[in-house]
Structure formats: structure tokens, C-alpha cells
Amino acid sequence: MLRALLAGLAAGAVLIGAAPADQPAPLRLCADPSNLPFSSSSEAAAKAGTPGLYVEIGQAVASALGRPMETVWSLSYFEKRNLRATMLAGRCDFTVGLPAVDDFMGPNVIFSRPILSVGYAIAAARDVRISALGDLDGKRVAVQFATPPQSLVATRDAVTAATVMDPEEGMQLLAQGRVDVAFLWGPSAGYDNRALLHDAFQVTPVDGQWMRYDAAIGFARKDKALRDQVNAVLPGLAPRIAELAAKYALPTGPAVTLAAQTPALAATAEPAHGGDERR
Amino acid sequence: MAILGANRGDCDVETSGKGVNVGTRNAWLGRTCFALGLLAAVGAGAAARADEALDKAAADPNGWAMAGHGYDNSRFSPLTQINTQNVGHLRLAYSFQLASLRSNESSPIVIGDTMYVSTSWGPKFVYALNAATGERKWTYEPDIPDDVLQYACCDVDSRGVTYADGKIFVGRLDGKLAAVDAATGKELWVADVVDYKQGSVITSPPLVVKNLVITGFGGGEYGARGSLQAYDIKTGKLVWRTWTVPGPEEPNNDTWKGDSWQHGGGVPWLVGSYDPKTNTVFWGTSNPAPWNSAVRSTGNGDYGKLTNLYTSSTIAFDADTGKIKWWVQSTPEDAWDYDGVNELVLADLPVGGATTPVYMKADRNGFFYVVNRDTGKIVSAEKYVPTTWATHIDIATGKPAEVADQRPGPGHPVKGVCPNLIGGKNWQPMAYNPQTRLVYIPSNNVCMDWSVSDVTYHRGVFYLGGEFPPHPGPGGYLGQLVAWDPITNKQVWGVKSDLPFNGGVLTTAGGLTFWGDLHGFFHAYDAKTGAELWKMQLGSGIGAGPISYSVGGKQYVAVVVGRTVSLPAFLGDIGKAMVAATPEGGALFVFTAD
């Protein structure tokens, strides 16, 4: 009898473990395993309590919806290709930090309301004043390959560009005194300045054509209900998101507007090979 | 004065130091002899020894020794057993499943009675088969990382392998070059060519010349700086590397603005050719990067000396040392993504009353180049597809006469520019038949608009994408197999297709031209007239070039099928039609006639 009871309890336990009614299904975040400040799957990042801004925003969203979160890791070298193979293939449910514009993989990808304003930033020593594009003249400026700052700087013959392949390389050039200014993706520059360079530099947000964007949370088109649920909790999460932005050292404060004399000259483009596939 | 220095000058004089290359400033054509990043001189003894096994294979009329048949990339088989009379009775000898779907672009090679064929995805497999029966002899399964697709811009393709010295050489998507034992498939050495995580992958077979295995790599759009690299055939050690974008200590670095040369593209990612008579290796280079030409030049076509050498060019290298002998740049300060990588087909043509050693190139920019391969002097450069961006090429200087408002640039969108970015011809190989004296070109007829598009995304960083909606070219067709007379520069016949990006070509002394299309049909035509003599549905779109060979006294024709996936994603509704035309596939079909 006792044995039967125990067996029954064990069976019940198994059933309870699988019962979705008592344990809501996890919300699955799509994230890059090696892309701080946005996301990292590394043990070191977990130990340091910095799994990444987008991971922590994801956790806040899941928690507000009363659901546990799982992370599905995949490289985002070609983000559109990656999202097709992950989120649009049903392997994960939501991606934090996508450009909040319908043309970015719309209509297959749908978006929450914007959660952050992100953009490029100027990192320089605290006594260097950059308030207009002309202030870069005569300076050595680190810019990332194929980004709008590279194109903008190319309009000034008096600027010596130092082209880098990722923001961290640009911040290292700045730290080594090999450039005077680093004109890079703001969240990366801010984070590297704090995490690697002990806030040695001032990081100022930049405004102007192609320089600032709204970031949102993206979902597959079929998950409109989930998107609406997330939209409903986002206003309440604003303070938490602001706290996280500060934790990861997103550049804040008044933005400096850097623009070419002819605005259209700032336009740049990369061919859509792989990274920009459209279907 | 662009021609200055193009066809004169002693190499020894021109190697004397910086500034000696003045004569080639503003040169779209040029001739110098200088070493770019020469790592080690080749021992004279080693360099003098030809690879006998490869020479023997290449001289065998029954074989198909290299991806393009021979060093000339002619894709011409001298075999006649299958001919215009009996091709209608072509029947399947065998088929072989490649066990790897999508983007199978391999030209098999046949050495003796063994066929070697690679698959997509790395390659996932290289197979050695009994070329008469399809019976498998061995399988090589390289250790390819799972994440290569993340870094391969334009699909997970392999265009074949290379034989020499009892080995099979395999360029891989993980940026490595491997040598395996041709008898057993055992891996002998693996050389690191390039870091695939920078977006550089190897998709094409290397070229073996004497004791050197020569390869390039892809990734021009993603910040790579191009180079051609030669490895010792026995050990896999790097022997020379020649940068195809010159650094500050090299001539023509001043064709780049600022530090843009460091990530200038110009990668030689397709196949090379070789002329033993002059010991010259020929290779085409990709477009420059980034696409905003204002970063690397003037951005407006008034490029002056900022031509971005040696991108979108054909380069002649000394085979032993990698020294650049001369170059022909087809698209200076490219802004259209007109790669110059298309293969160089070597032939001796009667032009101007004399037999002239030439290379022929159906450039992506829409012009068909015939160039004296001993001197780098352009013989002719005429439009072979509808082409709007330039009216003509000045054959004395090589400079294109650009059409106003057809050059996209910063703040300057364009409409209706032809060809579009896949080019008048893409990687799919053409064939030259010395008997008909015709070149069979798998051409595209697609045009595009070009503008800056909305934001896109790379590892958390937002930037701007280019948008280039394609349109069908004039005439209401999208692709055409063009039989082209390279002497009169006229189309002799053509077969039109409602899809672009069709397969490579084979031509034979049996008076035949074989061509596969994206609908999965494999066709045989009368090489003289274009009359279709046979066709068969093979189940998936065809990109690869067919081959022909003979074993045991019987001639065979072989082709790999399995359509592309990534490329159509660049082409909007046209791309959707390309994908919808057939299922993905991955198979080898081998035909014979009784």
C-alpha cells in the first residue's frame, strides 16, 4: 500500500513537472553568445553579473509576464540570416535591440514599442571639445568600417580616419593614444570605456542624419499576441530599462549634432550580401 | 595618359623603389614587376620542377584534369564519341547522391579512371568515384565548424577540387586549404589561409603550378584586404603572398584614400588560369570595399588617381614569386559591385592578321574583354549584355566612358542601371570551343535601381544597407546562353531563359555545347547553330559547369545539380522565382551514349 502510494506520488511529481498549467512555458530569448555589452553566454560574464543589457532587459520582460526565460544562443554576424534561422524558424520567441523600423525584416518581424534610443557616440579625453563636425579637423579619428561615421568623416579631408573592424578596437586605439577621438557605436563605446578603460574617456551621444535610432523588441509575425503583452508591460519597465542602460554605461547626456554640410553626403551603404538579404 | 607604363619598362628597372611607378599613375592598365609582401624566395631547383602528375593528367585528352578542364579554363573537351549525331540518345550511366543539399556548384575532375567531386557546406564531403560506374572509392569529410554559414556571404558552396602530385587540394569554407591523398582520401596537411570569422571563406579550387598550390579567398565586402597566396605542395607551408590591395610601401597604394586600403576588398575568390609559356598566373579580383566609394575615392566617378587598384581587375602574376607583372582594371572606383573575378579563358585568336595569345573575360560590368595575355594590352572590350553604366571602354587606356547619372554614390541614387550587381555573367563558367571559335557565356540580363536603404544590423551595431531592387533587362528575359564570337564581337546565337544565374557551360569537339539551367533542365546544343539536340530534367536548379571525359573507351558527360539559396535572397521577386523553380538538391548525374 505504502509502495503504491509512493509510486503514485512519484508519478504525480512527474506529471506536475510537465504540467504547463502550474509552470508557464519559458519565454525564449534569441541572443548572441559573445556580444557584450548586449549579450554573453560566458561564465565570466555571468559571474561578473553582466550577462548583457539585452539579456537583462529580456529577463525583466519575462519576469513582468510571469514567465521564466530561456536563452537560445546564436551568432548574429549576419543578423537577418540569423533571425530567419532562429526566431522566424520558431526556435526562440523574442529578440531585444532590433532597429524599430518596419523595413527591418518587416512584415515577417514585428516590433514592440521602442525601448531605447541608441546611436553613435564620440569618445575622447575630457578636455577635448567636439561640438561640430569641423572640430574633428586635424584629428585622428577611429571609425568602424562601413558605418555612417566612416562615411561622415570621409567628407572631411582634414580628418585622418583610422578604420577599425569593431568598436573595441577603436577604443583600444584611443587608449593607446593612436587616435584623438573614437567615433563609434555608442553602447559599445560606453561599455568598453567603463569595463576596459575605467571611464578614462568622455563618451558623448551624437545626433544627426543616420546617427540615432530607436531600438525595440522583435517577434515573429505570428506572435502578435505576445508582442501585445510585452507592449502592455513595457511602460512599467521603463525605470528598470533606464537602470540597466546606466549599468551598461550607455552614453547619456545632451547629444552633439554632427552632420555633413550637404546632409545627403552622410548617406552610406553596404551591399546587402548575406547580411541584408530580403525575401 | 593612363597607358603610360602599361606595355613598356623592364621589370628590373621598375623594382628599384618607391616612385618608380610614376608612369602607371592614373593607370587602369599598368605594367610593373614588383613583389608585394613576398615572404620567401622560391628555391630555383624547386621552382623549375613541374608537377609531372598534373602535367600528365592535363595532357590526357580523356581526362578532365582541372575544374576548367586545363590551365586555360576553356572547358573544351576534345572528345568526339558523343556528338551531334548521337547526343539525342544520351542516357544515364549513373547518378550519385552528394548527401549535401543546396548550392552544389562543383565541377568534378577526372584523373585516369577516378572522378573527384566536392559537395556544398564546407565542402561537407569530397568523394572519389570510379568514373565509369559511380562506385565510391573513398570519402573525405573535413572537420568544418558548424557556424560557417554565418560567415559565407553568398552561400555554402564549393566549386571543386584540384589534383596534383598524388594529392587532392580542397579550399574550405573555414578558410583552410587541405591536401588529401588522392588514393585514400587521408588528410595530409591543412594550411590556414584566412580567418573565416572575418567573413572570408574559400569556395573555389586552388591552382597548382609546379610546386605551388595557389589560392585566394572571399569576403571583399566585409573588410578583407585581398591577397593571393601560394603554398608548398608537399608541406602546406606558405611560400608567397601577394596583396591585391597594395600597402603604403608598395606601388599604387596612392590609388586609395587615407587608410581605406586596409579593408579595401579586391579579393581573388574565383579560379585562376596559367600560361606556362610566360610562367604567368592570371586571377581576377573582387570589387573594393566599403560600398560608399567616397570613403576610398572621390565618390563621384571623377576619381583621378583614386582608382582603388587592384580591385575589379585582372592581375598577371609571376607564378614562382607572386610578383605582379601587370593588371587591367575593368571598373575603376567601382560603385556597382562589379566584381572583376570572372575566370580568364586563355586562347590563341587570329586578331589583326596575327595569332595572338589572349585571355577572354566576360566581366560582370557587361563588357567582354579580349586582352593580349603576354602584354596586358586590350584587344577589344565590347558589350555582350545590355549595359548602361558606360558607353564603351577606351581600349588604349582601359578607362570606361561612364554615363552620367548611372554611378550610385553618397546622396546619389540611380535608376535603371544595367547590369545589376550579379553582373552580365556571374561565377558560372563559360566555355571556349577552338573549332567554332565561339565562347559560350551563361549571361544575365538584369538591371537595378540603387539607393541607400533603411537601417540594418551587425552584431548589435546599426548601419545602413544598400537597396538595389532588380528589374528584368530589355527584351523580357533574364538569362541567356550567348554564343559569342570574340573576334568580331558579335552574338552568333543565344538561348534565352526566364531566370538569371543559370549554370556553367561545357563544349566539345563533338560539336556540342552543354548547359544546365535553374529550372533543372540539362541541355545539349549544336555548338555551331544553337539548335537544341537533347535535354533532360535533373530535379534541381543547375549552377555548376558540366564536364566530359572518357574511361574504358566510353565518353561520359557529367554535371552536378543543386540550386543556390542565398543569392536569390538579394533579388526580390526574381529571387523568389529562382527558388520556386525547383527544390533544393545535391546530386551528380553522368550520361553516356551507346
HADDOCK unambig.tbl for C-alpha pairs under 7 A between the chains (distance, minus, plus):
assign (segid A and resid 35 and name CA) (segid B and resid 459 and name CA) 6.76 0.50 0.50
assign (segid A and resid 76 and name CA) (segid B and resid 458 and name CA) 6.72 0.50 0.50
assign (segid A and resid 76 and name CA) (segid B and resid 459 and name CA) 5.42 0.50 0.50
assign (segid A and resid 77 and name CA) (segid B and resid 150 and name CA) 6.08 0.50 0.50
assign (segid A and resid 77 and name CA) (segid B and resid 151 and name CA) 6.99 0.50 0.50
assign (segid A and resid 77 and name CA) (segid B and resid 458 and name CA) 5.77 0.50 0.50
assign (segid A and resid 77 and name CA) (segid B and resid 459 and name CA) 5.68 0.50 0.50
assign (segid A and resid 78 and name CA) (segid B and resid 150 and name CA) 6.19 0.50 0.50
assign (segid A and resid 78 and name CA) (segid B and resid 458 and name CA) 6.17 0.50 0.50
assign (segid A and resid 79 and name CA) (segid B and resid 457 and name CA) 6.05 0.50 0.50
assign (segid A and resid 79 and name CA) (segid B and resid 458 and name CA) 5.99 0.50 0.50
assign (segid A and resid 99 and name CA) (segid B and resid 455 and name CA) 6.89 0.50 0.50
assign (segid A and resid 103 and name CA) (segid B and resid 454 and name CA) 6.57 0.50 0.50
assign (segid A and resid 104 and name CA) (segid B and resid 455 and name CA) 6.85 0.50 0.50
assign (segid A and resid 104 and name CA) (segid B and resid 456 and name CA) 6.54 0.50 0.50
assign (segid A and resid 145 and name CA) (segid B and resid 223 and name CA) 6.99 0.50 0.50
assign (segid A and resid 146 and name CA) (segid B and resid 290 and name CA) 5.66 0.50 0.50
assign (segid A and resid 147 and name CA) (segid B and resid 463 and name CA) 5.44 0.50 0.50
assign (segid A and resid 148 and name CA) (segid B and resid 463 and name CA) 6.38 0.50 0.50
assign (segid A and resid 151 and name CA) (segid B and resid 295 and name CA) 5.97 0.50 0.50
assign (segid A and resid 154 and name CA) (segid B and resid 294 and name CA) 6.37 0.50 0.50
assign (segid A and resid 154 and name CA) (segid B and resid 295 and name CA) 5.14 0.50 0.50
assign (segid A and resid 161 and name CA) (segid B and resid 258 and name CA) 6.91 0.50 0.50
assign (segid A and resid 161 and name CA) (segid B and resid 259 and name CA) 6.89 0.50 0.50
assign (segid A and resid 162 and name CA) (segid B and resid 259 and name CA) 6.54 0.50 0.50
assign (segid A and resid 163 and name CA) (segid B and resid 259 and name CA) 6.87 0.50 0.50
assign (segid A and resid 185 and name CA) (segid B and resid 461 and name CA) 6.27 0.50 0.50
assign (segid A and resid 264 and name CA) (segid B and resid 410 and name CA) 6.66 0.50 0.50
assign (segid A and resid 264 and name CA) (segid B and resid 411 and name CA) 4.44 0.50 0.50
assign (segid A and resid 265 and name CA) (segid B and resid 410 and name CA) 5.28 0.50 0.50
assign (segid A and resid 265 and name CA) (segid B and resid 411 and name CA) 5.36 0.50 0.50
assign (segid A and resid 266 and name CA) (segid B and resid 410 and name CA) 6.87 0.50 0.50
assign (segid A and resid 267 and name CA) (segid B and resid 410 and name CA) 5.18 0.50 0.50
assign (segid A and resid 267 and name CA) (segid B and resid 411 and name CA) 5.80 0.50 0.50
assign (segid A and resid 267 and name CA) (segid B and resid 452 and name CA) 6.78 0.50 0.50
assign (segid A and resid 268 and name CA) (segid B and resid 292 and name CA) 5.46 0.50 0.50
assign (segid A and resid 268 and name CA) (segid B and resid 410 and name CA) 5.86 0.50 0.50
assign (segid A and resid 268 and name CA) (segid B and resid 452 and name CA) 6.50 0.50 0.50
assign (segid A and resid 268 and name CA) (segid B and resid 464 and name CA) 6.39 0.50 0.50
assign (segid A and resid 269 and name CA) (segid B and resid 291 and name CA) 6.05 0.50 0.50
assign (segid A and resid 269 and name CA) (segid B and resid 292 and name CA) 5.88 0.50 0.50
assign (segid A and resid 269 and name CA) (segid B and resid 452 and name CA) 5.60 0.50 0.50
assign (segid A and resid 269 and name CA) (segid B and resid 464 and name CA) 5.29 0.50 0.50
assign (segid A and resid 269 and name CA) (segid B and resid 465 and name CA) 4.90 0.50 0.50
assign (segid A and resid 269 and name CA) (segid B and resid 466 and name CA) 4.69 0.50 0.50
assign (segid A and resid 270 and name CA) (segid B and resid 290 and name CA) 6.59 0.50 0.50
assign (segid A and resid 270 and name CA) (segid B and resid 291 and name CA) 5.31 0.50 0.50
assign (segid A and resid 270 and name CA) (segid B and resid 464 and name CA) 6.65 0.50 0.50
assign (segid A and resid 270 and name CA) (segid B and resid 465 and name CA) 5.03 0.50 0.50
assign (segid A and resid 270 and name CA) (segid B and resid 466 and name CA) 5.23 0.50 0.50
assign (segid A and resid 271 and name CA) (segid B and resid 291 and name CA) 6.56 0.50 0.50
assign (segid A and resid 271 and name CA) (segid B and resid 465 and name CA) 6.39 0.50 0.50
assign (segid A and resid 271 and name CA) (segid B and resid 466 and name CA) 5.14 0.50 0.50
assign (segid A and resid 272 and name CA) (segid B and resid 465 and name CA) 6.21 0.50 0.50
assign (segid A and resid 272 and name CA) (segid B and resid 466 and name CA) 6.04 0.50 0.50
assign (segid A and resid 272 and name CA) (segid B and resid 570 and name CA) 6.89 0.50 0.50
assign (segid A and resid 273 and name CA) (segid B and resid 153 and name CA) 5.64 0.50 0.50
assign (segid A and resid 273 and name CA) (segid B and resid 154 and name CA) 6.65 0.50 0.50
assign (segid A and resid 274 and name CA) (segid B and resid 153 and name CA) 4.76 0.50 0.50
assign (segid A and resid 274 and name CA) (segid B and resid 154 and name CA) 6.27 0.50 0.50
assign (segid A and resid 276 and name CA) (segid B and resid 456 and name CA) 6.88 0.50 0.50
assign (segid A and resid 276 and name CA) (segid B and resid 465 and name CA) 6.83 0.50 0.50
assign (segid A and resid 277 and name CA) (segid B and resid 569 and name CA) 5.07 0.50 0.50
assign (segid A and resid 277 and name CA) (segid B and resid 570 and name CA) 5.40 0.50 0.50
assign (segid A and resid 278 and name CA) (segid B and resid 569 and name CA) 5.30 0.50 0.50
assign (segid A and resid 278 and name CA) (segid B and resid 570 and name CA) 6.04 0.50 0.50
assign (segid A and resid 278 and name CA) (segid B and resid 572 and name CA) 6.54 0.50 0.50
assign (segid A and resid 279 and name CA) (segid B and resid 569 and name CA) 5.53 0.50 0.50
assign (segid A and resid 279 and name CA) (segid B and resid 572 and name CA) 6.23 0.50 0.50
